[in-house]
Amino acid sequence: MIPLVRVSEVLREAVRENCPAIIMVHNHPSGDPTPSKEDIKVTEEIIEGGRLLGIDVLDHLIIGEGRYVSLKERGFGFKQP
């Protein structure tokens, strides 16, 4: 299965701009911002890639019809200290 999101594509501009941190945001056209298993998996992969590059992922927000979900707030993909 080919991933829908490549870690390198997400982090490319942050590397170019020498960003110390990013916040990821995407929408669910269905309107339901509930994170999928794939959302959680790609979040974990991007956090790990960012760690290797010295870029902190502060949060991953999913937007739906007038609602949002913070994966960090819910503990999805982010390791607890």
Phi and psi restraints in degrees (range 20) as a CNS / XPLOR table:
assign (resid 1 and name C) (resid 2 and name N)
       (resid 2 and name CA) (resid 2 and name C) 1.0 -84.6 20.0 2
assign (resid 2 and name N) (resid 2 and name CA)
       (resid 2 and name C) (resid 3 and name N) 1.0 128.0 20.0 2
assign (resid 2 and name C) (resid 3 and name N)
       (resid 3 and name CA) (resid 3 and name C) 1.0 -65.7 20.0 2
assign (resid 3 and name N) (resid 3 and name CA)
       (resid 3 and name C) (resid 4 and name N) 1.0 145.5 20.0 2
assign (resid 3 and name C) (resid 4 and name N)
       (resid 4 and name CA) (resid 4 and name C) 1.0 -76.1 20.0 2
assign (resid 4 and name N) (resid 4 and name CA)
       (resid 4 and name C) (resid 5 and name N) 1.0 -25.3 20.0 2
assign (resid 4 and name C) (resid 5 and name N)
       (resid 5 and name CA) (resid 5 and name C) 1.0 -127.7 20.0 2
assign (resid 5 and name N) (resid 5 and name CA)
       (resid 5 and name C) (resid 6 and name N) 1.0 129.4 20.0 2
assign (resid 5 and name C) (resid 6 and name N)
       (resid 6 and name CA) (resid 6 and name C) 1.0 -98.0 20.0 2
assign (resid 6 and name N) (resid 6 and name CA)
       (resid 6 and name C) (resid 7 and name N) 1.0 131.3 20.0 2
assign (resid 6 and name C) (resid 7 and name N)
       (resid 7 and name CA) (resid 7 and name C) 1.0 -54.9 20.0 2
assign (resid 7 and name N) (resid 7 and name CA)
       (resid 7 and name C) (resid 8 and name N) 1.0 -42.6 20.0 2
assign (resid 7 and name C) (resid 8 and name N)
       (resid 8 and name CA) (resid 8 and name C) 1.0 -61.8 20.0 2
assign (resid 8 and name N) (resid 8 and name CA)
       (resid 8 and name C) (resid 9 and name N) 1.0 -36.9 20.0 2
assign (resid 8 and name C) (resid 9 and name N)
       (resid 9 and name CA) (resid 9 and name C) 1.0 -67.6 20.0 2
assign (resid 9 and name N) (resid 9 and name CA)
       (resid 9 and name C) (resid 10 and name N) 1.0 -39.4 20.0 2
assign (resid 9 and name C) (resid 10 and name N)
       (resid 10 and name CA) (resid 10 and name C) 1.0 -66.8 20.0 2
assign (resid 10 and name N) (resid 10 and name CA)
       (resid 10 and name C) (resid 11 and name N) 1.0 -40.2 20.0 2
assign (resid 10 and name C) (resid 11 and name N)
       (resid 11 and name CA) (resid 11 and name C) 1.0 -90.6 20.0 2
assign (resid 11 and name N) (resid 11 and name CA)
       (resid 11 and name C) (resid 12 and name N) 1.0 -10.6 20.0 2
assign (resid 11 and name C) (resid 12 and name N)
       (resid 12 and name CA) (resid 12 and name C) 1.0 -53.9 20.0 2
assign (resid 12 and name N) (resid 12 and name CA)
       (resid 12 and name C) (resid 13 and name N) 1.0 -52.5 20.0 2
assign (resid 12 and name C) (resid 13 and name N)
       (resid 13 and name CA) (resid 13 and name C) 1.0 -68.3 20.0 2
assign (resid 13 and name N) (resid 13 and name CA)
       (resid 13 and name C) (resid 14 and name N) 1.0 -34.8 20.0 2
assign (resid 13 and name C) (resid 14 and name N)
       (resid 14 and name CA) (resid 14 and name C) 1.0 -63.1 20.0 2
assign (resid 14 and name N) (resid 14 and name CA)
       (resid 14 and name C) (resid 15 and name N) 1.0 -38.0 20.0 2
assign (resid 14 and name C) (resid 15 and name N)
       (resid 15 and name CA) (resid 15 and name C) 1.0 -67.0 20.0 2
assign (resid 15 and name N) (resid 15 and name CA)
       (resid 15 and name C) (resid 16 and name N) 1.0 -47.1 20.0 2
assign (resid 15 and name C) (resid 16 and name N)
       (resid 16 and name CA) (resid 16 and name C) 1.0 -58.2 20.0 2
assign (resid 16 and name N) (resid 16 and name CA)
       (resid 16 and name C) (resid 17 and name N) 1.0 -40.4 20.0 2
assign (resid 16 and name C) (resid 17 and name N)
       (resid 17 and name CA) (resid 17 and name C) 1.0 -90.7 20.0 2
assign (resid 17 and name N) (resid 17 and name CA)
       (resid 17 and name C) (resid 18 and name N) 1.0 2.9 20.0 2
assign (resid 17 and name C) (resid 18 and name N)
       (resid 18 and name CA) (resid 18 and name C) 1.0 57.0 20.0 2
assign (resid 18 and name N) (resid 18 and name CA)
       (resid 18 and name C) (resid 19 and name N) 1.0 43.1 20.0 2
assign (resid 18 and name C) (resid 19 and name N)
       (resid 19 and name CA) (resid 19 and name C) 1.0 -77.4 20.0 2
assign (resid 19 and name N) (resid 19 and name CA)
       (resid 19 and name C) (resid 20 and name N) 1.0 135.0 20.0 2
assign (resid 19 and name C) (resid 20 and name N)
       (resid 20 and name CA) (resid 20 and name C) 1.0 -80.0 20.0 2
assign (resid 20 and name N) (resid 20 and name CA)
       (resid 20 and name C) (resid 21 and name N) 1.0 -17.8 20.0 2
assign (resid 20 and name C) (resid 21 and name N)
       (resid 21 and name CA) (resid 21 and name C) 1.0 -158.9 20.0 2
assign (resid 21 and name N) (resid 21 and name CA)
       (resid 21 and name C) (resid 22 and name N) 1.0 158.2 20.0 2
assign (resid 21 and name C) (resid 22 and name N)
       (resid 22 and name CA) (resid 22 and name C) 1.0 -137.4 20.0 2
assign (resid 22 and name N) (resid 22 and name CA)
       (resid 22 and name C) (resid 23 and name N) 1.0 160.4 20.0 2
assign (resid 22 and name C) (resid 23 and name N)
       (resid 23 and name CA) (resid 23 and name C) 1.0 -122.7 20.0 2
assign (resid 23 and name N) (resid 23 and name CA)
       (resid 23 and name C) (resid 24 and name N) 1.0 125.5 20.0 2
assign (resid 23 and name C) (resid 24 and name N)
       (resid 24 and name CA) (resid 24 and name C) 1.0 -92.0 20.0 2
assign (resid 24 and name N) (resid 24 and name CA)
       (resid 24 and name C) (resid 25 and name N) 1.0 143.6 20.0 2
assign (resid 24 and name C) (resid 25 and name N)
       (resid 25 and name CA) (resid 25 and name C) 1.0 -142.9 20.0 2
assign (resid 25 and name N) (resid 25 and name CA)
       (resid 25 and name C) (resid 26 and name N) 1.0 135.0 20.0 2
assign (resid 25 and name C) (resid 26 and name N)
       (resid 26 and name CA) (resid 26 and name C) 1.0 -147.0 20.0 2
assign (resid 26 and name N) (resid 26 and name CA)
       (resid 26 and name C) (resid 27 and name N) 1.0 166.1 20.0 2
assign (resid 26 and name C) (resid 27 and name N)
       (resid 27 and name CA) (resid 27 and name C) 1.0 -111.6 20.0 2
assign (resid 27 and name N) (resid 27 and name CA)
       (resid 27 and name C) (resid 28 and name N) 1.0 158.2 20.0 2
assign (resid 27 and name C) (resid 28 and name N)
       (resid 28 and name CA) (resid 28 and name C) 1.0 -110.5 20.0 2
assign (resid 28 and name N) (resid 28 and name CA)
       (resid 28 and name C) (resid 29 and name N) 1.0 108.9 20.0 2
assign (resid 28 and name C) (resid 29 and name N)
       (resid 29 and name CA) (resid 29 and name C) 1.0 -57.2 20.0 2
assign (resid 29 and name N) (resid 29 and name CA)
       (resid 29 and name C) (resid 30 and name N) 1.0 -21.6 20.0 2
assign (resid 29 and name C) (resid 30 and name N)
       (resid 30 and name CA) (resid 30 and name C) 1.0 -67.0 20.0 2
assign (resid 30 and name N) (resid 30 and name CA)
       (resid 30 and name C) (resid 31 and name N) 1.0 -19.8 20.0 2
assign (resid 30 and name C) (resid 31 and name N)
       (resid 31 and name CA) (resid 31 and name C) 1.0 93.9 20.0 2
assign (resid 31 and name N) (resid 31 and name CA)
       (resid 31 and name C) (resid 32 and name N) 1.0 -13.5 20.0 2
assign (resid 31 and name C) (resid 32 and name N)
       (resid 32 and name CA) (resid 32 and name C) 1.0 -94.8 20.0 2
assign (resid 32 and name N) (resid 32 and name CA)
       (resid 32 and name C) (resid 33 and name N) 1.0 110.7 20.0 2
assign (resid 32 and name C) (resid 33 and name N)
       (resid 33 and name CA) (resid 33 and name C) 1.0 -81.5 20.0 2
assign (resid 33 and name N) (resid 33 and name CA)
       (resid 33 and name C) (resid 34 and name N) 1.0 11.0 20.0 2
assign (resid 33 and name C) (resid 34 and name N)
       (resid 34 and name CA) (resid 34 and name C) 1.0 -60.9 20.0 2
assign (resid 34 and name N) (resid 34 and name CA)
       (resid 34 and name C) (resid 35 and name N) 1.0 126.3 20.0 2
assign (resid 34 and name C) (resid 35 and name N)
       (resid 35 and name CA) (resid 35 and name C) 1.0 -65.9 20.0 2
assign (resid 35 and name N) (resid 35 and name CA)
       (resid 35 and name C) (resid 36 and name N) 1.0 138.3 20.0 2
assign (resid 35 and name C) (resid 36 and name N)
       (resid 36 and name CA) (resid 36 and name C) 1.0 -88.3 20.0 2
assign (resid 36 and name N) (resid 36 and name CA)
       (resid 36 and name C) (resid 37 and name N) 1.0 169.9 20.0 2
assign (resid 36 and name C) (resid 37 and name N)
       (resid 37 and name CA) (resid 37 and name C) 1.0 -60.0 20.0 2
assign (resid 37 and name N) (resid 37 and name CA)
       (resid 37 and name C) (resid 38 and name N) 1.0 -37.9 20.0 2
assign (resid 37 and name C) (resid 38 and name N)
       (resid 38 and name CA) (resid 38 and name C) 1.0 -66.4 20.0 2
assign (resid 38 and name N) (resid 38 and name CA)
       (resid 38 and name C) (resid 39 and name N) 1.0 -38.9 20.0 2
assign (resid 38 and name C) (resid 39 and name N)
       (resid 39 and name CA) (resid 39 and name C) 1.0 -59.0 20.0 2
assign (resid 39 and name N) (resid 39 and name CA)
       (resid 39 and name C) (resid 40 and name N) 1.0 -44.5 20.0 2
assign (resid 39 and name C) (resid 40 and name N)
       (resid 40 and name CA) (resid 40 and name C) 1.0 -67.2 20.0 2
assign (resid 40 and name N) (resid 40 and name CA)
       (resid 40 and name C) (resid 41 and name N) 1.0 -42.9 20.0 2
assign (resid 40 and name C) (resid 41 and name N)
       (resid 41 and name CA) (resid 41 and name C) 1.0 -63.9 20.0 2
assign (resid 41 and name N) (resid 41 and name CA)
       (resid 41 and name C) (resid 42 and name N) 1.0 -46.2 20.0 2
assign (resid 41 and name C) (resid 42 and name N)
       (resid 42 and name CA) (resid 42 and name C) 1.0 -68.2 20.0 2
assign (resid 42 and name N) (resid 42 and name CA)
       (resid 42 and name C) (resid 43 and name N) 1.0 -32.0 20.0 2
assign (resid 42 and name C) (resid 43 and name N)
       (resid 43 and name CA) (resid 43 and name C) 1.0 -61.4 20.0 2
assign (resid 43 and name N) (resid 43 and name CA)
       (resid 43 and name C) (resid 44 and name N) 1.0 -47.6 20.0 2
assign (resid 43 and name C) (resid 44 and name N)
       (resid 44 and name CA) (resid 44 and name C) 1.0 -59.3 20.0 2
assign (resid 44 and name N) (resid 44 and name CA)
       (resid 44 and name C) (resid 45 and name N) 1.0 -41.9 20.0 2
assign (resid 44 and name C) (resid 45 and name N)
       (resid 45 and name CA) (resid 45 and name C) 1.0 -66.6 20.0 2
assign (resid 45 and name N) (resid 45 and name CA)
       (resid 45 and name C) (resid 46 and name N) 1.0 -40.5 20.0 2
assign (resid 45 and name C) (resid 46 and name N)
       (resid 46 and name CA) (resid 46 and name C) 1.0 -71.0 20.0 2
assign (resid 46 and name N) (resid 46 and name CA)
       (resid 46 and name C) (resid 47 and name N) 1.0 -38.5 20.0 2
assign (resid 46 and name C) (resid 47 and name N)
       (resid 47 and name CA) (resid 47 and name C) 1.0 -59.5 20.0 2
assign (resid 47 and name N) (resid 47 and name CA)
       (resid 47 and name C) (resid 48 and name N) 1.0 -44.6 20.0 2
assign (resid 47 and name C) (resid 48 and name N)
       (resid 48 and name CA) (resid 48 and name C) 1.0 -65.5 20.0 2
assign (resid 48 and name N) (resid 48 and name CA)
       (resid 48 and name C) (resid 49 and name N) 1.0 -44.4 20.0 2
assign (resid 48 and name C) (resid 49 and name N)
       (resid 49 and name CA) (resid 49 and name C) 1.0 -61.1 20.0 2
assign (resid 49 and name N) (resid 49 and name CA)
       (resid 49 and name C) (resid 50 and name N) 1.0 -42.7 20.0 2
assign (resid 49 and name C) (resid 50 and name N)
       (resid 50 and name CA) (resid 50 and name C) 1.0 -62.1 20.0 2
assign (resid 50 and name N) (resid 50 and name CA)
       (resid 50 and name C) (resid 51 and name N) 1.0 -40.7 20.0 2
assign (resid 50 and name C) (resid 51 and name N)
       (resid 51 and name CA) (resid 51 and name C) 1.0 -59.1 20.0 2
assign (resid 51 and name N) (resid 51 and name CA)
       (resid 51 and name C) (resid 52 and name N) 1.0 -43.0 20.0 2
assign (resid 51 and name C) (resid 52 and name N)
       (resid 52 and name CA) (resid 52 and name C) 1.0 -64.9 20.0 2
assign (resid 52 and name N) (resid 52 and name CA)
       (resid 52 and name C) (resid 53 and name N) 1.0 -28.1 20.0 2
assign (resid 52 and name C) (resid 53 and name N)
       (resid 53 and name CA) (resid 53 and name C) 1.0 -98.8 20.0 2
assign (resid 53 and name N) (resid 53 and name CA)
       (resid 53 and name C) (resid 54 and name N) 1.0 -0.1 20.0 2
assign (resid 53 and name C) (resid 54 and name N)
       (resid 54 and name CA) (resid 54 and name C) 1.0 76.6 20.0 2
assign (resid 54 and name N) (resid 54 and name CA)
       (resid 54 and name C) (resid 55 and name N) 1.0 28.0 20.0 2
assign (resid 54 and name C) (resid 55 and name N)
       (resid 55 and name CA) (resid 55 and name C) 1.0 -116.9 20.0 2
assign (resid 55 and name N) (resid 55 and name CA)
       (resid 55 and name C) (resid 56 and name N) 1.0 117.3 20.0 2
assign (resid 55 and name C) (resid 56 and name N)
       (resid 56 and name CA) (resid 56 and name C) 1.0 -79.6 20.0 2
assign (resid 56 and name N) (resid 56 and name CA)
       (resid 56 and name C) (resid 57 and name N) 1.0 136.6 20.0 2
assign (resid 56 and name C) (resid 57 and name N)
       (resid 57 and name CA) (resid 57 and name C) 1.0 -97.2 20.0 2
assign (resid 57 and name N) (resid 57 and name CA)
       (resid 57 and name C) (resid 58 and name N) 1.0 110.8 20.0 2
assign (resid 57 and name C) (resid 58 and name N)
       (resid 58 and name CA) (resid 58 and name C) 1.0 -78.2 20.0 2
assign (resid 58 and name N) (resid 58 and name CA)
       (resid 58 and name C) (resid 59 and name N) 1.0 -33.4 20.0 2
assign (resid 58 and name C) (resid 59 and name N)
       (resid 59 and name CA) (resid 59 and name C) 1.0 -169.2 20.0 2
assign (resid 59 and name N) (resid 59 and name CA)
       (resid 59 and name C) (resid 60 and name N) 1.0 166.1 20.0 2
assign (resid 59 and name C) (resid 60 and name N)
       (resid 60 and name CA) (resid 60 and name C) 1.0 -134.1 20.0 2
assign (resid 60 and name N) (resid 60 and name CA)
       (resid 60 and name C) (resid 61 and name N) 1.0 113.9 20.0 2
assign (resid 60 and name C) (resid 61 and name N)
       (resid 61 and name CA) (resid 61 and name C) 1.0 -104.2 20.0 2
assign (resid 61 and name N) (resid 61 and name CA)
       (resid 61 and name C) (resid 62 and name N) 1.0 138.5 20.0 2
assign (resid 61 and name C) (resid 62 and name N)
       (resid 62 and name CA) (resid 62 and name C) 1.0 -115.8 20.0 2
assign (resid 62 and name N) (resid 62 and name CA)
       (resid 62 and name C) (resid 63 and name N) 1.0 126.6 20.0 2
assign (resid 62 and name C) (resid 63 and name N)
       (resid 63 and name CA) (resid 63 and name C) 1.0 -102.7 20.0 2
assign (resid 63 and name N) (resid 63 and name CA)
       (resid 63 and name C) (resid 64 and name N) 1.0 137.3 20.0 2
assign (resid 63 and name C) (resid 64 and name N)
       (resid 64 and name CA) (resid 64 and name C) 1.0 -135.3 20.0 2
assign (resid 64 and name N) (resid 64 and name CA)
       (resid 64 and name C) (resid 65 and name N) 1.0 -174.4 20.0 2
assign (resid 64 and name C) (resid 65 and name N)
       (resid 65 and name CA) (resid 65 and name C) 1.0 -54.2 20.0 2
assign (resid 65 and name N) (resid 65 and name CA)
       (resid 65 and name C) (resid 66 and name N) 1.0 93.1 20.0 2
assign (resid 65 and name C) (resid 66 and name N)
       (resid 66 and name CA) (resid 66 and name C) 1.0 69.1 20.0 2
assign (resid 66 and name N) (resid 66 and name CA)
       (resid 66 and name C) (resid 67 and name N) 1.0 10.8 20.0 2
assign (resid 66 and name C) (resid 67 and name N)
       (resid 67 and name CA) (resid 67 and name C) 1.0 -135.4 20.0 2
assign (resid 67 and name N) (resid 67 and name CA)
       (resid 67 and name C) (resid 68 and name N) 1.0 163.6 20.0 2
assign (resid 67 and name C) (resid 68 and name N)
       (resid 68 and name CA) (resid 68 and name C) 1.0 -147.4 20.0 2
assign (resid 68 and name N) (resid 68 and name CA)
       (resid 68 and name C) (resid 69 and name N) 1.0 161.3 20.0 2
assign (resid 68 and name C) (resid 69 and name N)
       (resid 69 and name CA) (resid 69 and name C) 1.0 -128.9 20.0 2
assign (resid 69 and name N) (resid 69 and name CA)
       (resid 69 and name C) (resid 70 and name N) 1.0 131.7 20.0 2
assign (resid 69 and name C) (resid 70 and name N)
       (resid 70 and name CA) (resid 70 and name C) 1.0 -96.6 20.0 2
assign (resid 70 and name N) (resid 70 and name CA)
       (resid 70 and name C) (resid 71 and name N) 1.0 115.8 20.0 2
assign (resid 70 and name C) (resid 71 and name N)
       (resid 71 and name CA) (resid 71 and name C) 1.0 -64.9 20.0 2
assign (resid 71 and name N) (resid 71 and name CA)
       (resid 71 and name C) (resid 72 and name N) 1.0 -34.1 20.0 2
assign (resid 71 and name C) (resid 72 and name N)
       (resid 72 and name CA) (resid 72 and name C) 1.0 -65.3 20.0 2
assign (resid 72 and name N) (resid 72 and name CA)
       (resid 72 and name C) (resid 73 and name N) 1.0 -45.5 20.0 2
assign (resid 72 and name C) (resid 73 and name N)
       (resid 73 and name CA) (resid 73 and name C) 1.0 -59.1 20.0 2
assign (resid 73 and name N) (resid 73 and name CA)
       (resid 73 and name C) (resid 74 and name N) 1.0 -37.3 20.0 2
assign (resid 73 and name C) (resid 74 and name N)
       (resid 74 and name CA) (resid 74 and name C) 1.0 -84.9 20.0 2
assign (resid 74 and name N) (resid 74 and name CA)
       (resid 74 and name C) (resid 75 and name N) 1.0 -8.8 20.0 2
assign (resid 74 and name C) (resid 75 and name N)
       (resid 75 and name CA) (resid 75 and name C) 1.0 79.1 20.0 2
assign (resid 75 and name N) (resid 75 and name CA)
       (resid 75 and name C) (resid 76 and name N) 1.0 18.8 20.0 2
assign (resid 75 and name C) (resid 76 and name N)
       (resid 76 and name CA) (resid 76 and name C) 1.0 -90.3 20.0 2
assign (resid 76 and name N) (resid 76 and name CA)
       (resid 76 and name C) (resid 77 and name N) 1.0 113.1 20.0 2
assign (resid 76 and name C) (resid 77 and name N)
       (resid 77 and name CA) (resid 77 and name C) 1.0 87.5 20.0 2
assign (resid 77 and name N) (resid 77 and name CA)
       (resid 77 and name C) (resid 78 and name N) 1.0 -15.2 20.0 2
assign (resid 77 and name C) (resid 78 and name N)
       (resid 78 and name CA) (resid 78 and name C) 1.0 -104.8 20.0 2
assign (resid 78 and name N) (resid 78 and name CA)
       (resid 78 and name C) (resid 79 and name N) 1.0 127.4 20.0 2
assign (resid 78 and name C) (resid 79 and name N)
       (resid 79 and name CA) (resid 79 and name C) 1.0 -74.3 20.0 2
assign (resid 79 and name N) (resid 79 and name CA)
       (resid 79 and name C) (resid 80 and name N) 1.0 137.2 20.0 2
assign (resid 79 and name C) (resid 80 and name N)
       (resid 80 and name CA) (resid 80 and name C) 1.0 -77.6 20.0 2
assign (resid 80 and name N) (resid 80 and name CA)
       (resid 80 and name C) (resid 81 and name N) 1.0 140.4 20.0 2
